């Protein structure tokens, strides 16, 4: 059966509130590694009067309407839509699981936290062999000399910039802020990526197709003066970029085709508007990328395609990091292709807020435009069970619209204040638990454990926010802190930094009974999460596929308690593998999760379903559901063998029984 170690490692760093295509806020500074090596001298100002006078109140820079379709494969067309402007349309019908586009990222960087554990060229994680560190900057790591050579075209400039940055950083410096304050040993992900953009553009030439496509990226600089926070952020980033490049004035940036402060601020704005997260196979954001091709795709909160990094086995490291756009809903001829820029499991108000803050637009997709009507449609992200339990649902009350009633029987929700208080407290607990999940894991787990029942008792649908987000975080925490009596440590992670974040104790011991209950609770929590995601995401969405795969792996983990193996024998292997989490249905159904062979059969059925969904979300054909899909396939083969051994044992035992003479 499956070891828990790999499952815990995959979930240890996942941000449960982040979707496949969310930008990971790359313009904000990441946690910096304490590599030392910096000078104790105070950092002298490198900004000349030219850069210190950066102003965001500048006229809008116009871009030529050159076609950006040159970078798209055959069968895709760039057109101008009525509402969202430039976008990508399909010239052919496309089925779910079909790859629309595959592109090796030319400009991307690993997040500071993951520099020691991921190759900066191919973005693959270290497994058997340790990564090799650059002997000069001592910050960037590679799989081997081939990856280092391939990345050298950019890293030879980056290496010097990193060393100069660190040399001017005081040893007692704290981590940098949003715009990268002086004294930060490692520049933020945004600054390092912007440096790579400029070095790549310098290498290719300003008249190259790629450089022209980058120049044509959308910029919202003209609107920044109305937002003080964004204005200050862009100003700080511009200063930090100048310092990172070793420039003394704006004139020194002419080599990068930046000939004015306007062009510099436009570059920063283009980055914050168009950058997206590079993710690992489990959708954990591990880096930042900027691609003019991906930037053409428009947003919808109910997309027909997704952006993923499958890490398919047929790809060589030279083809990574490979981003792929995959169909998750059938697309007709002359239909626009949409991806989601944000977490589409959030309620409408939070989605709109996130889109406005980062991308400066209000979403008018069908999901956001659907009216909030009392007697018909209710968005499962904002739903409440009927107070009379007729089987209908209600909208969650809001401060602006507290009156809500059941769409089926018309029953009015009377105690709306209690529901509003529960949602408010739940959101506060979610925010706090998210902040504490690494620094104080027991406290974060206590918050999710206490708040989930409160929200359920208030009548929220399992798919409603913040109940779904708390359930996903709760599952993450349970997996990350599972203590198996078969393992010597609480958790196995890839780096000492992550181990320290989770406060792992190598001497932690737990009884078989405690481990069994912890594992079963993780399975129940994962089941609730799967049920909820099924209500709001289409079949084959990669988030759904990963959640079901995770549940299947949990079910296949060796059970710690031998005594438990004799219980729950009445559960049929044909029972639904995604049981309802409500207490009423659990009371009527056999105990969940089952045990022994029944659990193993349930794991097999769940993983079969997971593989089907992953084959859509991460691409079919040669992709085979990406790296996770291949891992699920291997798990299925192992379980088939184990079930075969069990069935053979039953047959042998039956053969040994004395035959009864039936006369």
Secondary structure, 3 states (H helix, E strand, C coil): CECHHHHHHHHCCCCCCCCCCCCCCCCCCCCCCCCCCCCCCCCCCCCCHHHHCCCCCCCCCCCCCCCCHHHCCCCEEEEEECCCEEEEEECCCECCCCEEEEEECCCEEECHHHCCCECCCCCCECCCCCCEECCCCCCCEECCHHHHHHHHHHHHHHHHHHHHHHHCCCCCCCCCCCCCCCCCCCCCHHHHHHHHHHHHHHHHCCCCHHHHHHHCCCCCHHHHHHCHHHHHHHHHHHHHHHHHCCCCCHHHHHHHCCCCHHHHHHHHHHHHHHCEEEECCCCCEEEEECCCCHHHCEECCCCCEEEECCCCCCCCHHHCCEEEEEECCCECCCEEEEECCCCCCCCHHHHHHHHHHHHCCCCCCHHHHCCCCCCCCCCHHHEEECCCCCCCEEECCCCCCCCCECCCCCCECCCHHHHHHHHHHHHHHHHHHHHHCCCCHHHHHHHHHHHHHHHHHCCECCCCCCHHHHHHHHHHHHHHCCCCCCCCCCCCCCCHHHHHHCCCCCCCCCCHHHHHHHHHHHHHHHHHHHHHHHHHCCCCCHHHHHHHHHHHHHHHECCCCCHHHHCCCCCCCCCCCCCCCCHHHHHHCCCCCCCHHHHHHHHHHHHHHHHHHHHHHCCCHHHCCHHHHHHHHHHHHHHHHHHHHHHHHHHHHHHHCCCCCCC
